């Protein structure tokens, strides 16, 4: 019945669920590694690493993996919900979430990168993701509507309305994923360095973001006591893509190298997610105080306070178990890849 206390428990549940998902991802990747390497189902991490080293040794090289950090995204919708649940003065319909990084959704602000504008027959001075229609007096790699000085696949009343193997004098319509300086029947992607982009931003968003944010999610103006819960919920929503692994050597002589690399990449992605969730768990030391203060100040009825105190003990037990599980994921990464 108290927003701060309820959001505290809600964040614990979210962190616990995310911990379970990350743990399952790692376990699945390890199980697949065992199969790929021909190991028994109970093979230890040391056995797996030894098998990887042996596979590389058989291929005449030494195992040495390098990789870029995994690309991770936080769910902006989760951030909006977290802000509204903890601070009752926040209107979820007016929450302004700032993405200091790459926005993979709608950006209402400056977009540094490609701004994709949904359009139908709109003039496009950028990349057309669809059909581009332009006035052309040169070669047409599509359908020519006009005069074809070459071979036309289909003519109507002397006018070419099909593919043209020569020069098209008239309108050319072509299905492309490239530059278009005419009408774009689809989405037009414009490269912008600044300015407003009230559409799909596929790069850095300097304003309100709807979708997912690869970078830092900045909350709206809200109760300071709710910031820790907000950050924890955001961290729990993080999803990461497996990074590309570069072994720095010729791996063509190694059996199942693509599968090995893929499974190791999955572990790296899960480790990045584990690191994010751990940050959320660590931040709960700050959110514990306002939740307890609400109970001490008598904001909850006596019967709810007694219940909440019991649940508080369980919540911290869950967080402790989550920290152990997540740190174990980091150890797996270090054992198999570093």
N, C-alpha and C positions, 0 to 999 in steps of 0.2 A: 503493500500500500504506500510505500515511499519510493519516489522515482529513483533517488540515488542508490538506495539499498537494492531495489529491484534490478536496476541496470548493472549493479555490481555482480549479482548472481547471474544475470543474463550473459555478462562478459565471461564469467567463469565457465559457463556451459559452452559458449562459443569456442573458447580456447581449448577446452577438453575435447570437443568434437574435432577441431582442426588437428590437434595432436594425434588423435586416433587415425585420421585420414593420412597424415604424413607418415606415421609409423607403418600403416598398411602399404603405402607406396614403396617404402624402402624394403619391406619384407617381400613384396612381389618382385621387385627388381633383383633382390638377392636370390630368390628362388629361380628366377629366369637365368641368372648368371650360372647357378649350379648346373642347370640343364644344359646350357650352352657349352660349358666346360667339361661336361660329362662327369660331374661329381655327384655323390649321394645326397639325398635330401637333408641329411643332418651335418653336412660339411660345414666346418667352422669358417669364420672370416679369414683366419690365417691360412686355412686350406685353399680358400678361393683366391687369395692374393698369391699364394705359391703357384697355383695353377695358371694364373695370368702371367706371372713371371716366366713360367716354363713355356707357355705358348709363345711368348716373345722371344725367348731364348732359342726355341726350335726354329723360329723365323730368322734367326741370326742377328737380332737386335735386342736392346735393353728397354724394358718398360719405363717410360718417363712421360707422364701426361701433363700437358699444360692446357689451360682453357681460360676463356673470358668469364667473368661473373655471370651467373644466370640472370636472365631478364625477368623481373618480377612485377606483378601488377596488383594493386589493391582495388577492391570493389567499392566504387564511389557510392552506390546505393546502400551498401552496408554502413558506410560512414554517415550518411544522411539519417538512417534509422537509429544509429547509436546516439547521435546528437539529440534527436527528438525524444528518445526514451529516457535519457538521464536528466535533461533540462526541459522541464515542461513548458518553459517560456519560448522554446524554439519551435517555430512552425515548419514542419517537414516540407511543406510546399514552397517555402521561401529560403531553405537552407542553401547557402552559397559555399560549395566546397571548392577549394583552390587546389589545383594540381601543379606542383612545382616539378615538372618533368614531362614525360610523354603521355599525352591524353589519347586514348584509343576510343574516343567517343565524340560527342558534341562539345565544342568549346565556344563559350560565349565570351570572347575576348581575343587577344592577340595570339595568332598561331604561327610559329616559326617552323615551316615545313610545308606539307601539302594539305590544303584545305579542300575537301571534296564536297562539291555542291550538287545535291540532287537536282536534276534538271530534265526537262523535256523540250527538245528543239530550242535549247538556249545557246547563245553564242558563247563559244569557249576559246579562250586564249591560253590553253594549257593542255593537260593530258585528258583525253576523252576515254572514259571507261564505258564503252558502248559503241554506238554507230556514229561516225563523223560524216557530216554532209557539208561539202565545200564546193565553191565554184572553181572549176579546174580547167586549165588549158594544157595540162601535162599528163603524164601517165597516171592511170587510175587503177589502183589495186582493189577493186571492188566492183560496184555496179555503176555504169556510166549512163547518165540520162542526157543525151545530146548527140553530138556527132563524134563518131569514133573513126580516127584516121588509121585504121588497122582492121583487125578481125573482131567483129562484134558477135557475141554468142546468141543474142536475141534482139531482133529489131521489130518496131511497130511503126507503120506508116513512115518508114525511112529514118526513124530516130532510134538510136541505140538505147535499149533498156536492159542491157545485160552486161556481162564482163567484156572488157575491151583490152585487146592485146597490144594496143598502140596508145596514141594520145587521145584523151577525151576532152572535147570542147563542150563544156556544159557543167552539169552538176555531177559530182562524184560522191557516192555513198559507200563507205567502207567500214567493216567491223574491225575496230582497232583498239589497242590498249596503248595509245601513244599520243603524240602531239596532234592537236586539231585547232585550226584557225577558222572554224566555221560553226555550224550548228551541231551540238552534241546530243544525240538521242540516248541518254543514259546519265552518267555522273561525270561532271567536269572537275578535274583535279588541278587546282591552281597553286603553284609554288609561291608562298608568301614569306616574307621576312618579318613582317610586323602588321599591325592593323587588325581590324575586326574579322572574325571568322565565325559566323553564326551557323556553322555546319559541322561536318565530320572532320575533325582535326587528327591527322595521322602523325603528329610530331609534338613539339613542345607547346603546351597551352599555358598562356599567361593570364588566364581568367577562370571563370566557372567551368567545371568539367562534369559531364554526364557520361558515365560508362566506366572505364577502368583507368587507373592512374599508375604509370610506371615512374615512380619517384616519391616525393613527399606529399602526403595528403594533409592539407591545412584545414583545420576545422573552422566553422563560423564563430562569431562572437558568442560565447556560451559560458555557463557557470564554470569557474576554475576548478571546482571539485569534480567536475564531470570529464575533465580532459584526459585523465588516466584511463577511465573506462572507454572513452572514445578511441584513444590510441590502441588499446588492447583489442577492441573489436575490429579495427582496421587491420592490425597485424594478423589477426586470426583469419582474415579474408584473403590474405596474400596467396597468389598462385604464381609459380615460376616455370619458365620453359627450360628444358635441358640445354645446356651450353654445348657448343661444338668443341670436341676434344682434339687437340693436335698433339700427336705423339712425337713429332719432330724427326721421324725416321720413316723409311719405306716399310709399310706394313702389309704389302701385297703377299708376303710369304707366310702370314699368320692366319691360321684357320679361324673362321667365324669372327674376324676382326670387326665387322660392321655390327654384329650383335653385341659383342663385348663393349664396344664404344657406346652403343645405344643404351645398354643397361647401366653403364657407369654414369652416363649423362643423366639418366633418370634419378640416380642416387644424388648427384650434385644438385639437381633441381629441388629434390626433397630436402636436402640439407639447407639450402637457401630459405626454404619455407620454414624449416625448423628454427633457424636463426631469427626469423621475423617473429615467430610465435613466442620464442624465448624472451624477446624484447618486451612483448606484451605481458608475459608472466612477471617479469622483473618490475614492470611499471605498476603492478598491483599493490606494491608497498605504499604507494601514494594514494591509491583509491580506497585503501582499507580505512583510513582515518575518517573521511566524510561519512562512510556507511555506518561506522560505529558511533560517530557523533550524533547522527540522526536518531539512533536508538537511545543514547544517553540523554539527549535533550527531550525525550518523551514524545518525539514526533510520531512514534508508533504506539498503538495500544499495547498494554502489558502482555497480552497473550501472543501478539505478533512479535513482540520483542524477544520473548522466550524462544519462539520458533526460529526467529532469525539468528539468534546467538548459536543455536544448535547447528543450523545450516552454515553458519560462518566457519565453524570448526571443520565441517565436511568440505567446504569450499577450499580452505587452505590445504587440506589433505589432497584434494584433487590437483591443486596447483603444484604441490610438491611432487606428486607422481608424474605430472606432465613435464616438469623440469627434468626429472630423471630420464624419462623416455626421450625427450628432445636432445638432451646431452648425449644419450646413447647413439642417436642418429649421427651426430657430429663425429663421434668416435668411429663409426662405421665408415664414414667418408675418409677420415684420416688413415684408417687401416687399409682400405682397398685402393685409394687413389694417390695419396700423397707419397 
